[in-house]
Amino acid sequence: MITDRELNLLAAYMVDTHGRKALVYADTAVLELEEIGEKMRADAWRMLRLVVEDMVEGRRSREGEILH
C-alpha cells in the first residue's frame, strides 16, 4: 500500500510536470482501469486525483500540508 507521503510526492510530481492536465491524466487512468476490471488500481488513481486536485486548487502544499 502506498503511504500518505508517497501519495503526496507522486501528486506533487504530476502537478509540477503537467499542471492542471494532471487531473485529466488521472481521470483517464481511472476510466481505463475500470474498463478492464482493475477496481483497486482505479481506486488508487482516484485517491491520487483528489490530492492532485487539492494541490492544483491551492488547498494542499507540495509537502501534503492542508492550506487554509
Backbone as ProteinMPNN parsed JSONL, in Angstrom:
{"seq_chain_A": "MITDRELNLLAAYMVDTHGRKALVYADTAVLELEEIGEKMRADAWRMLRLVVEDMVEGRRSREGEILH", "coords_chain_A": {"N_chain_A": [[0.839, -1.18, 0.0], [0.427, 2.254, -0.668], [2.005, 4.97, 0.973], [0.907, 7.968, 2.763], [2.769, 9.992, 2.456], [4.162, 9.158, 0.141], [2.058, 9.289, -1.687], [1.567, 12.047, -1.695], [4.044, 12.939, -2.706], [4.011, 11.807, -5.285], [1.718, 13.052, -6.355], [2.546, 15.737, -6.248], [4.688, 15.629, -8.042], [3.288, 15.028, -10.403], [1.72, 17.358, -10.658], [3.719, 19.321, -10.839], [4.916, 18.53, -13.216], [2.83, 18.366, -15.132], [0.863, 20.237, -14.55], [-2.493, 21.524, -14.463], [-3.386, 19.649, -16.258], [-2.745, 17.222, -15.214], [-4.933, 16.354, -13.814], [-6.651, 15.477, -15.83], [-5.162, 13.334, -16.814], [-5.233, 11.631, -14.586], [-8.0, 11.15, -14.404], [-8.389, 9.799, -16.826], [-6.845, 7.511, -16.394], [-8.317, 6.308, -14.304], [-10.764, 5.71, -15.619], [-9.893, 3.974, -17.691], [-8.768, 1.864, -16.205], [-11.005, 0.964, -14.77], [-12.525, 0.008, -16.89], [-11.185, -2.314, -17.583], [-11.555, -3.828, -15.401], [-9.98, -3.407, -13.153], [-10.397, -2.604, -10.265], [-9.178, -1.952, -7.73], [-6.793, -0.673, -8.494], [-7.886, 1.442, -9.934], [-9.184, 2.768, -7.858], [-6.946, 3.622, -6.409], [-5.848, 5.487, -8.182], [-7.953, 7.259, -8.156], [-7.796, 8.256, -5.551], [-5.287, 9.496, -5.755], [-5.921, 11.442, -7.634], [-7.593, 13.128, -6.145], [-5.767, 14.284, -4.356], [-4.063, 15.553, -6.172], [-5.898, 17.389, -7.25], [-6.42, 18.961, -4.962], [-3.893, 20.137, -4.655], [-3.592, 21.55, -7.072], [-5.681, 23.36, -6.823], [-4.815, 24.818, -4.69], [-5.289, 24.036, -2.089], [-3.711, 22.301, -0.753], [-0.333, 21.849, 0.172], [2.768, 21.217, -1.604], [4.12, 19.517, 0.025], [2.16, 18.179, 1.235], [0.722, 19.34, 3.243], [-2.268, 20.668, 4.616], [-3.737, 23.572, 3.424], [-5.074, 26.75, 4.348]], "CA_chain_A": [[0.0, 0.0, 0.0], [1.185, 3.499, -0.764], [1.882, 5.82, 2.165], [0.456, 9.338, 2.508], [3.927, 10.755, 1.965], [4.385, 8.759, -1.251], [0.943, 9.827, -2.455], [1.834, 13.478, -1.861], [5.188, 13.106, -3.608], [3.56, 11.483, -6.639], [0.812, 14.12, -6.777], [3.361, 16.937, -6.48], [5.419, 15.405, -9.293], [2.338, 15.163, -11.509], [1.348, 18.766, -10.79], [4.896, 20.051, -11.324], [5.194, 18.122, -14.585], [1.708, 18.514, -16.064], [-0.078, 21.279, -14.152], [-3.9, 21.112, -14.392], [-3.591, 18.489, -17.134], [-2.589, 16.026, -14.376], [-6.289, 15.907, -13.475], [-7.142, 14.728, -16.993], [-4.44, 12.061, -16.843], [-5.757, 10.786, -13.512], [-9.348, 10.734, -14.814], [-8.227, 8.808, -17.889], [-6.363, 6.278, -15.769], [-9.445, 5.71, -13.583], [-11.699, 5.146, -16.589], [-9.282, 2.828, -18.374], [-8.621, 0.758, -15.256], [-12.338, 0.428, -14.502], [-12.945, -0.73, -18.083], [-10.564, -3.644, -17.612], [-11.871, -4.519, -14.154], [-8.945, -3.185, -12.127], [-11.036, -1.707, -9.303], [-8.229, -1.452, -6.718], [-5.894, 0.292, -9.132], [-8.702, 2.623, -10.241], [-9.371, 3.469, -6.581], [-5.681, 4.286, -6.076], [-5.77, 6.669, -9.04], [-8.978, 8.181, -7.67], [-7.196, 8.927, -4.382], [-4.233, 10.368, -6.254], [-6.572, 12.574, -8.283], [-8.057, 14.049, -5.099], [-4.605, 15.026, -3.85], [-3.659, 16.438, -7.269], [-6.867, 18.48, -7.301], [-6.155, 19.842, -3.823], [-2.67, 20.898, -4.93], [-3.874, 22.478, -8.17], [-6.587, 24.391, -6.326], [-4.166, 25.553, -3.611], [-5.769, 23.597, -0.773], [-2.698, 21.43, -0.154], [1.016, 22.183, -0.269], [3.502, 20.123, -2.261], [4.555, 18.611, 1.08], [0.979, 17.474, 1.712], [0.055, 20.052, 4.341], [-3.528, 21.317, 4.257], [-3.644, 25.036, 3.479], [-6.365, 27.401, 4.604]], "C_chain_A": [[0.886, 1.245, 0.0], [0.951, 4.353, 0.493], [1.367, 7.205, 1.767], [1.587, 10.184, 1.925], [4.193, 10.437, 0.493], [3.293, 9.308, -2.17], [1.146, 11.324, -2.713], [2.993, 13.736, -2.813], [4.789, 12.852, -5.056], [2.644, 12.581, -7.178], [1.603, 15.393, -7.099], [4.152, 16.811, -7.777], [4.494, 15.592, -10.494], [1.965, 16.624, -11.74], [2.517, 19.576, -11.343], [5.161, 19.755, -12.798], [4.087, 18.512, -15.562], [0.732, 19.639, -15.724], [-1.498, 20.723, -14.06], [-4.183, 19.876, -15.237], [-3.413, 17.173, -16.362], [-3.947, 15.477, -13.965], [-6.88, 15.06, -14.604], [-6.461, 13.366, -17.057], [-4.965, 11.103, -15.774], [-7.156, 10.276, -13.864], [-9.285, 9.64, -15.874], [-7.78, 7.466, -17.319], [-7.499, 5.562, -15.043], [-10.381, 5.015, -14.561], [-11.139, 3.896, -17.264], [-9.15, 1.624, -17.448], [-9.977, 0.135, -14.911], [-12.834, -0.424, -15.667], [-12.372, -2.141, -18.124], [-10.725, -4.391, -16.287], [-10.86, -4.373, -13.037], [-9.44, -2.18, -11.09], [-10.05, -1.131, -8.286], [-7.283, -0.412, -7.303], [-6.638, 1.565, -9.497], [-8.925, 3.447, -8.97], [-8.101, 4.215, -6.167], [-5.514, 5.558, -6.905], [-6.808, 7.712, -8.628], [-8.457, 8.964, -6.462], [-6.12, 9.918, -4.817], [-4.838, 11.62, -6.892], [-7.063, 13.6, -7.257], [-6.918, 14.901, -4.558], [-4.104, 16.001, -4.913], [-4.597, 17.645, -7.337], [-6.656, 19.47, -6.159], [-4.921, 20.703, -4.065], [-2.908, 21.946, -6.017], [-4.731, 23.649, -7.688], [-6.023, 25.174, -5.138], [-4.64, 25.185, -2.22], [-4.748, 22.735, -0.04], [-1.337, 21.835, -0.707], [1.646, 20.977, -0.951], [3.997, 19.094, -1.24], [3.374, 17.854, 1.688], [0.245, 18.152, 2.843], [-1.206, 20.741, 3.823], [-3.36, 22.827, 4.448], [-5.03, 25.617, 3.707], [-6.525, 28.632, 3.775]], "O_chain_A": [[1.959, 1.262, 0.602], [-0.168, 4.437, 1.0], [1.387, 7.571, 0.591], [1.377, 10.987, 1.016], [4.423, 11.343, -0.308], [3.57, 9.738, -3.29], [0.921, 11.802, -3.824], [2.931, 14.65, -3.635], [5.185, 13.598, -5.951], [2.781, 12.993, -8.33], [1.349, 16.045, -8.111], [4.272, 17.779, -8.527], [4.863, 16.232, -11.479], [1.901, 17.078, -12.883], [2.328, 20.422, -12.217], [5.585, 20.639, -13.542], [4.365, 18.938, -16.683], [-0.138, 19.96, -16.532], [-1.693, 19.586, -13.63], [-5.125, 19.136, -14.954], [-3.88, 16.127, -16.811], [-4.1, 14.269, -13.786], [-7.531, 14.047, -14.352], [-7.113, 12.356, -17.324], [-5.122, 9.908, -16.025], [-7.462, 9.104, -13.646], [-10.041, 8.67, -15.82], [-8.28, 6.415, -17.718], [-7.632, 4.343, -15.152], [-10.751, 3.859, -14.355], [-11.831, 2.886, -17.391], [-9.393, 0.491, -17.862], [-10.083, -1.084, -14.775], [-13.484, -1.449, -15.463], [-13.007, -3.058, -18.645], [-10.119, -5.44, -16.073], [-10.883, -5.139, -12.074], [-8.965, -1.045, -11.038], [-10.088, 0.068, -8.009], [-7.007, 0.61, -6.674], [-6.082, 2.658, -9.384], [-8.861, 4.676, -9.003], [-8.179, 5.32, -5.632], [-5.085, 6.588, -6.385], [-6.563, 8.913, -8.742], [-8.653, 10.176, -6.363], [-6.052, 11.038, -4.311], [-4.326, 12.725, -6.711], [-6.955, 14.805, -7.483], [-7.084, 16.099, -4.329], [-3.759, 17.14, -4.599], [-4.146, 18.783, -7.466], [-6.708, 20.682, -6.368], [-4.913, 21.883, -3.712], [-2.475, 23.091, -5.891], [-4.524, 24.791, -8.1], [-6.674, 26.089, -4.634], [-4.421, 25.935, -1.269], [-4.897, 22.468, 1.152], [-1.198, 22.126, -1.895], [1.125, 19.864, -0.884], [4.261, 17.943, -1.59], [3.559, 16.993, 2.549], [-0.74, 17.621, 3.356], [-1.212, 21.321, 2.737], [-2.903, 23.291, 5.492], [-6.035, 25.033, 3.3], [-7.552, 29.306, 3.862]]}, "name": "protein", "num_of_chains": 1, "seq": "MITDRELNLLAAYMVDTHGRKALVYADTAVLELEEIGEKMRADAWRMLRLVVEDMVEGRRSREGEILH"}
